[in-house]
């Protein structure tokens, strides 16, 4: 697919960027849509579908009554932990798939359900391109097309949107739209987009911490109130009916389960599994993560003078480092979360490192290579005891790759701070 995309770039290189861009978008949509039935995964049929069925059966407030057993987590039933927007977004497409006779949501039905996710991917690629074009003077057509290819045909985007069918691209799209408005001083629009980001997935909080620290630091209290007030209002409006309807289900799904969510995936907390520290890691890992995000943001914004609005120097790096901290310290991490860091890596490299230089996004490519290499060489095998030392080794290598990336981004950003790179 990557080779085919490069051929498309060369075929249309002499044409307008718009035509070439649209060709790549259409090519991605068709290939991803056709490929989905050959990538069956359990999340849509086993976790999303019960909540969506409740809506289609005329019970829209019952989406948090869902409990699903997980084969790798015996004794723990997983609730629907997604906010209402994420569930309702897929309802029309489940309805359409069933009306068309595609009720196999491991195959063709899943491809139809994934249509909005593919559209979000395309919109996100377009927004990344707009962002890079606005804040990197003289972005060449070649570099613009490389950005699209690096993004749309990244293995992490395919893992997220095509295989697992999660909504990280919506989170990234809403963040970028809000970030653009924030830079322009349009706080109401920024708060609206970031509210949508939080309604899609609470992982968006990772990007709001440095914004909060920055606004407090510069004493922009009105801006702080407008942005976070709008985010809070949107979250309350969309979740309050569920707490009123069935407080116990909504509280367990959206709040309490976070303190019960086990250690899972490629997290450094795997080293606590089976020890006396595991209960503390399960209960307090989220607080450690939030504290680390605040400490990092405080140090970079207050002590080092980094600002989110400095798009050509420290802005993208600030959010990239926060996303890497999330990958390092979250207790429930899977490779679809790497997609957010990779997208910010590409943006950071294009507008901060490669300004006026027109080079291939080499560092982003190496980041993909390292993370994919770790994933492909080591099995998940969370339960199989005979593989567990290998799982720990993979988690350790993953943490080392993240730490090396953080140090590299920090040093490179400091090297280019406040000066144009020629």
C-alpha positions as CSV (number, residue, x, y, z in Angstrom):
1,X,0.0,0.0,0.0
2,X,2.8,2.4,0.8
3,X,4.5,1.6,-2.5
4,X,1.2,2.2,-4.3
5,X,0.8,5.5,-2.6
6,X,4.3,6.6,-3.7
7,X,3.4,5.7,-7.3
8,X,0.3,7.9,-7.1
9,X,2.5,10.7,-5.8
10,X,4.8,10.4,-8.8
11,X,1.9,10.0,-11.2
12,X,0.3,13.2,-10.2
13,X,3.4,15.2,-9.2
14,X,2.9,17.7,-12.0
15,X,-0.7,18.2,-11.2
16,X,-2.3,20.5,-8.6
17,X,-1.8,19.4,-5.0
18,X,-5.6,19.3,-4.5
19,X,-6.0,16.6,-7.2
20,X,-3.2,14.5,-5.8
21,X,-4.4,14.9,-2.3
22,X,-7.9,13.8,-3.2
23,X,-6.6,10.8,-5.1
24,X,-4.7,9.7,-2.1
25,X,-7.7,10.1,0.2
26,X,-10.0,8.1,-2.2
27,X,-7.3,5.4,-2.5
28,X,-7.0,5.1,1.3
29,X,-10.7,4.9,1.8
30,X,-11.3,2.2,-0.8
31,X,-8.3,0.1,0.2
32,X,-9.2,0.4,4.0
33,X,-12.9,-0.3,3.4
34,X,-12.2,-3.4,1.3
35,X,-9.5,-4.7,3.6
36,X,-11.5,-4.5,6.8
37,X,-13.4,-7.9,6.5
38,X,-10.0,-9.6,6.4
39,X,-9.1,-8.0,9.7
40,X,-11.7,-9.3,12.2
41,X,-11.5,-7.9,15.7
42,X,-13.7,-8.3,18.7
43,X,-14.3,-4.7,19.9
44,X,-17.2,-3.8,17.6
45,X,-19.3,-7.0,17.9
46,X,-18.5,-7.8,21.6
47,X,-18.1,-4.4,23.3
48,X,-19.7,-1.7,21.1
49,X,-22.6,-3.6,19.6
50,X,-24.5,-4.4,22.9
51,X,-24.7,-0.7,23.8
52,X,-25.6,0.3,20.2
53,X,-28.3,-2.4,20.1
54,X,-29.8,-0.9,23.2
55,X,-30.1,2.4,21.4
56,X,-31.6,0.8,18.3
57,X,-34.2,-1.0,20.4
58,X,-35.5,2.2,21.8
59,X,-33.5,2.4,25.1
60,X,-30.9,5.1,24.4
61,X,-30.2,5.6,28.1
62,X,-29.3,1.9,28.7
63,X,-25.9,2.0,27.1
64,X,-24.2,1.8,30.5
65,X,-26.0,-1.3,31.6
66,X,-23.7,-3.3,29.4
67,X,-21.3,-5.8,31.0
68,X,-19.0,-8.0,28.9
69,X,-16.7,-10.7,30.0
70,X,-13.1,-10.6,28.7
71,X,-11.3,-13.9,28.1
72,X,-7.9,-12.4,29.3
73,X,-9.4,-10.9,32.4
74,X,-11.3,-13.6,34.3
75,X,-13.6,-12.5,37.0
76,X,-13.9,-9.0,35.8
77,X,-16.8,-7.8,33.6
78,X,-16.0,-4.8,31.4
79,X,-18.6,-2.0,31.3
80,X,-19.1,0.4,28.4
81,X,-16.5,3.1,29.4
82,X,-17.0,5.3,26.4
83,X,-18.9,8.6,26.6
84,X,-22.3,8.8,24.8
85,X,-20.9,10.6,21.7
86,X,-18.6,7.7,20.8
87,X,-21.5,5.2,21.0
88,X,-24.1,7.3,19.2
89,X,-21.7,8.1,16.4
90,X,-21.8,4.4,15.3
91,X,-25.5,3.8,15.7
92,X,-26.6,4.9,12.1
93,X,-23.9,2.7,10.6
94,X,-24.9,-0.3,12.6
95,X,-28.5,0.3,11.5
96,X,-27.4,0.7,7.9
97,X,-25.3,-2.5,7.9
98,X,-28.3,-4.5,9.3
99,X,-30.6,-3.0,6.7
100,X,-28.3,-4.0,3.9
101,X,-28.1,-7.5,5.3
102,X,-24.5,-7.3,6.6
103,X,-25.0,-8.4,10.2
104,X,-21.6,-10.1,10.5
105,X,-19.8,-7.4,12.5
106,X,-16.6,-9.3,12.3
107,X,-16.6,-8.9,8.6
108,X,-18.6,-6.8,6.1
109,X,-20.8,-5.3,8.8
110,X,-17.7,-4.0,10.5
111,X,-16.5,-2.4,7.3
112,X,-19.7,-0.4,7.1
113,X,-19.5,0.6,10.8
114,X,-16.0,1.8,10.1
115,X,-17.0,4.3,7.5
116,X,-17.1,7.3,9.8
117,X,-13.7,6.3,11.2
118,X,-12.2,6.3,7.8
119,X,-13.7,9.7,7.1
120,X,-12.2,11.0,10.3
121,X,-8.8,9.7,9.2
122,X,-9.1,11.6,5.9
123,X,-10.2,14.8,7.6
124,X,-7.4,14.4,10.1
125,X,-4.8,14.0,7.4
126,X,-6.2,17.1,5.7
127,X,-6.1,19.1,8.9
128,X,-2.5,18.0,9.6
129,X,-1.6,19.2,6.1
130,X,-3.4,22.5,6.6
131,X,-1.6,23.0,10.0
132,X,1.8,22.2,8.4
133,X,1.1,24.5,5.5
134,X,0.0,27.4,7.7
135,X,3.0,27.2,10.1
136,X,5.8,26.0,7.9
137,X,6.6,28.6,5.2
138,X,7.2,27.1,1.8
139,X,5.9,23.6,2.4
140,X,6.6,21.8,-0.9
141,X,4.1,19.7,-2.6
142,X,6.4,16.7,-2.2
143,X,6.6,17.2,1.6
144,X,2.8,17.7,1.8
145,X,2.2,14.4,0.0
146,X,4.8,12.6,2.2
147,X,2.9,13.9,5.2
148,X,-0.3,12.4,3.9
149,X,1.3,9.0,3.1
150,X,3.1,8.8,6.4
151,X,-0.1,9.5,8.2
152,X,-2.8,7.5,6.3
153,X,-0.6,4.5,5.6
154,X,1.0,4.3,9.0
155,X,0.7,0.9,10.6
156,X,-0.6,2.5,13.8
157,X,-3.4,4.3,12.0
158,X,-4.5,1.1,10.3
159,X,-4.2,-0.7,13.7
160,X,-6.4,1.9,15.3
161,X,-9.0,2.7,12.7
162,X,-9.2,-0.3,10.4
163,X,-8.3,-3.2,12.7
164,X,-9.5,-2.2,16.2
165,X,-11.9,0.5,14.9
166,X,-11.3,2.9,17.7
167,X,-11.8,6.7,17.5
168,X,-8.4,8.2,18.1
169,X,-8.5,10.0,14.8
170,X,-11.6,11.9,16.0
171,X,-9.7,12.8,19.1
172,X,-6.8,14.1,17.1
173,X,-9.0,15.9,14.6
174,X,-10.9,17.7,17.3
175,X,-7.6,18.6,19.1
176,X,-6.0,20.0,15.9
177,X,-9.1,22.1,15.1
178,X,-9.2,23.4,18.7
179,X,-5.5,24.0,18.7
180,X,-5.7,26.1,15.5
181,X,-8.5,28.2,17.1
182,X,-6.6,28.6,20.3
183,X,-3.5,30.0,18.5
184,X,-5.8,32.5,16.8
185,X,-7.2,33.6,20.1
186,X,-10.7,32.2,19.4
187,X,-11.3,30.6,22.8
188,X,-15.0,29.8,22.3
189,X,-14.3,27.7,19.2
190,X,-11.3,26.1,20.9
191,X,-13.4,25.1,23.9
192,X,-16.1,23.7,21.6
193,X,-13.7,21.5,19.6
194,X,-11.9,20.4,22.7
195,X,-15.2,19.6,24.3
196,X,-15.9,17.3,21.4
197,X,-12.5,15.8,21.8
198,X,-13.3,14.9,25.4
199,X,-16.7,13.6,24.5
200,X,-15.1,11.3,22.0
201,X,-12.5,9.9,24.4
202,X,-11.1,11.1,27.8
203,X,-7.6,10.5,26.6
204,X,-7.9,14.1,25.2
205,X,-7.2,15.2,28.8
206,X,-3.5,14.6,28.0
207,X,-3.5,17.6,25.7
208,X,-5.5,19.8,28.0
209,X,-3.1,19.7,30.9
210,X,-0.4,21.9,29.2
211,X,-3.1,24.3,28.0
212,X,-4.3,24.6,31.6
213,X,-0.8,25.1,33.0
214,X,0.0,27.7,30.4
215,X,-3.2,29.8,30.9
216,X,-2.7,29.7,34.7
217,X,0.9,30.7,34.3
218,X,0.1,33.8,32.1
219,X,-2.9,34.6,34.4
220,X,-5.3,34.4,31.5
221,X,-8.2,33.7,33.8
222,X,-10.9,34.7,31.3
223,X,-9.5,32.4,28.6
224,X,-9.2,29.6,31.1
225,X,-12.9,30.0,32.2
226,X,-14.2,30.2,28.6
227,X,-12.3,27.1,27.3
228,X,-12.6,24.8,30.3
229,X,-16.1,26.1,31.1
230,X,-17.3,25.1,27.6
231,X,-15.6,21.7,27.9
232,X,-17.2,21.1,31.3
233,X,-20.7,22.2,30.1
234,X,-20.5,19.8,27.1
235,X,-19.4,16.9,29.3
236,X,-22.2,17.6,31.9
237,X,-24.9,18.0,29.3
238,X,-24.1,14.8,27.5
239,X,-23.6,12.6,30.6
240,X,-26.1,14.0,33.2
241,X,-29.1,12.3,31.7
242,X,-27.4,8.9,32.2
243,X,-26.6,9.6,35.8
244,X,-30.2,10.7,36.4
245,X,-31.6,7.7,34.7
246,X,-29.4,5.1,36.4
247,X,-26.8,6.6,38.7
248,X,-25.2,3.2,39.7
249,X,-24.6,2.1,36.1
250,X,-23.2,5.4,34.9
251,X,-21.0,5.9,38.0
252,X,-19.6,2.4,37.7
253,X,-18.9,2.7,33.9
254,X,-17.5,6.2,33.7
255,X,-15.9,6.7,37.1
256,X,-15.5,3.7,39.4
257,X,-14.2,1.3,36.9
258,X,-11.1,3.4,36.3
259,X,-9.9,2.5,39.8
260,X,-10.6,-1.2,39.0
261,X,-9.2,-1.3,35.5
262,X,-6.4,-3.9,35.6
263,X,-2.9,-3.6,34.3
264,X,-3.0,-4.5,30.7
265,X,-1.0,-4.2,27.5
266,X,2.4,-2.6,26.9
267,X,2.7,-0.8,30.2
268,X,5.7,-0.6,32.5
269,X,3.3,-1.5,35.3
270,X,3.5,-5.1,34.1
271,X,6.4,-5.4,36.4
272,X,4.0,-5.0,39.3
273,X,1.8,-7.9,38.2
274,X,1.6,-10.6,40.9
275,X,3.4,-8.6,43.5
276,X,2.2,-6.8,46.6
277,X,2.4,-3.5,44.7
278,X,-0.2,-4.5,42.1
279,X,-3.3,-3.3,44.0
280,X,-1.6,0.1,44.5
281,X,-0.6,0.3,40.9
282,X,-4.2,-0.5,39.8
283,X,-5.7,2.1,42.1
284,X,-3.2,5.0,41.8
285,X,-1.7,4.7,38.4
286,X,-4.0,7.3,36.9
287,X,-3.1,9.8,39.6
288,X,0.6,9.1,38.9
289,X,0.0,9.8,35.2
290,X,-2.0,13.0,35.9
291,X,0.7,14.2,38.3
292,X,3.5,13.5,35.8
293,X,1.6,15.4,33.1
294,X,1.3,18.4,35.4
295,X,4.9,18.3,36.5
296,X,6.2,18.0,33.0
297,X,3.9,20.8,31.8
298,X,4.9,23.0,34.7
299,X,8.6,22.4,34.1
300,X,8.4,23.0,30.4
301,X,6.0,26.0,30.4
302,X,7.1,27.8,33.7
303,X,10.7,26.8,34.1
304,X,11.8,26.4,30.5
305,X,9.6,29.0,28.8
306,X,7.9,26.7,26.3
307,X,4.5,27.9,25.1
308,X,1.7,26.0,23.3
309,X,1.3,29.0,20.9
310,X,4.9,28.8,19.7
311,X,3.9,26.6,16.8
312,X,7.3,26.8,15.0
313,X,9.3,25.9,18.1
314,X,7.9,24.5,21.3
315,X,4.1,24.1,20.7
316,X,4.0,20.7,18.9
317,X,6.8,19.4,21.1
318,X,4.9,20.2,24.3
319,X,1.9,18.1,23.2
320,X,4.1,15.4,21.8
321,X,6.0,15.0,25.1
322,X,2.8,14.8,27.0
323,X,1.5,12.1,24.7
324,X,4.7,10.1,25.2
325,X,4.3,10.4,29.0
326,X,0.9,8.9,28.6
327,X,2.3,6.0,26.7
328,X,4.9,5.5,29.4
329,X,2.8,5.7,32.6
330,X,-0.7,4.6,31.6
331,X,-1.7,1.3,33.2
332,X,-3.9,0.2,30.2
333,X,-1.9,0.8,27.0
334,X,-2.3,-0.8,23.6
335,X,-0.6,0.1,20.3
336,X,-3.5,2.1,19.0
337,X,-2.5,4.9,21.4
338,X,0.8,5.2,19.6
339,X,-1.1,6.7,16.7
340,X,-1.6,10.0,18.6
341,X,2.1,10.3,19.4
342,X,3.1,9.4,15.8
343,X,0.8,12.1,14.4
344,X,2.2,14.7,16.7
345,X,5.8,13.4,15.9
346,X,5.1,14.1,12.2
347,X,3.7,17.6,12.9
348,X,6.6,18.4,15.2
349,X,9.2,17.3,12.7
350,X,7.7,19.2,9.8
351,X,7.0,22.6,11.5
352,X,9.8,22.6,14.1
353,X,12.7,20.7,12.8
354,X,12.4,20.8,9.0
355,X,11.4,24.4,8.5
356,X,12.7,25.7,5.2
357,X,14.7,22.5,4.8
358,X,12.4,20.2,2.8
359,X,13.6,16.9,4.0
360,X,12.0,13.5,4.5
361,X,10.4,13.1,8.0
362,X,13.2,10.7,9.0
363,X,12.7,10.9,12.8
364,X,9.0,10.1,12.5
365,X,9.9,7.1,10.3
366,X,12.4,5.8,12.9
367,X,9.8,6.2,15.6
368,X,7.4,4.0,13.6
369,X,10.2,1.5,12.9
370,X,11.2,1.2,16.5
371,X,7.6,0.8,17.9
372,X,6.5,-1.6,15.2
373,X,9.7,-3.6,15.6
374,X,9.0,-4.1,19.3
375,X,5.4,-5.0,18.6
376,X,6.1,-7.5,15.9
377,X,9.0,-9.3,17.6
378,X,7.3,-9.9,20.9
379,X,3.9,-11.6,21.5
380,X,1.2,-10.1,23.8
381,X,0.5,-13.3,25.7
382,X,-0.8,-11.5,28.8
383,X,-2.0,-14.7,30.4
384,X,0.3,-17.4,29.2
385,X,2.9,-17.8,31.9
386,X,5.6,-19.3,29.7
387,X,5.6,-16.1,27.6
388,X,5.5,-13.7,30.5
389,X,9.2,-12.9,30.8
390,X,9.1,-12.0,27.1
391,X,6.1,-9.7,27.7
392,X,8.1,-8.0,30.4
393,X,11.1,-7.6,28.1
394,X,8.8,-6.0,25.5
395,X,7.3,-3.6,28.0
396,X,10.9,-2.6,29.1
397,X,12.0,-2.1,25.5
398,X,8.9,-0.1,24.8
399,X,9.6,2.1,27.8
400,X,13.2,2.6,26.7
401,X,12.1,3.6,23.2
402,X,9.6,6.1,24.6
403,X,12.2,7.6,27.0
404,X,14.8,7.9,24.2
405,X,12.2,9.6,22.0
406,X,11.4,12.1,24.8
407,X,15.0,13.0,25.4
408,X,15.6,13.4,21.6
409,X,12.5,15.6,21.1
410,X,13.4,17.8,24.1
411,X,17.0,18.3,23.0
412,X,16.1,18.9,19.3
413,X,13.4,21.4,20.3
414,X,15.8,23.3,22.5
415,X,18.3,23.4,19.7
416,X,15.8,25.1,17.3
417,X,14.0,27.2,19.8
418,X,13.2,30.8,18.8
419,X,15.2,30.6,15.6
420,X,14.5,29.6,12.0
421,X,16.1,26.5,10.7
422,X,17.7,27.0,7.3
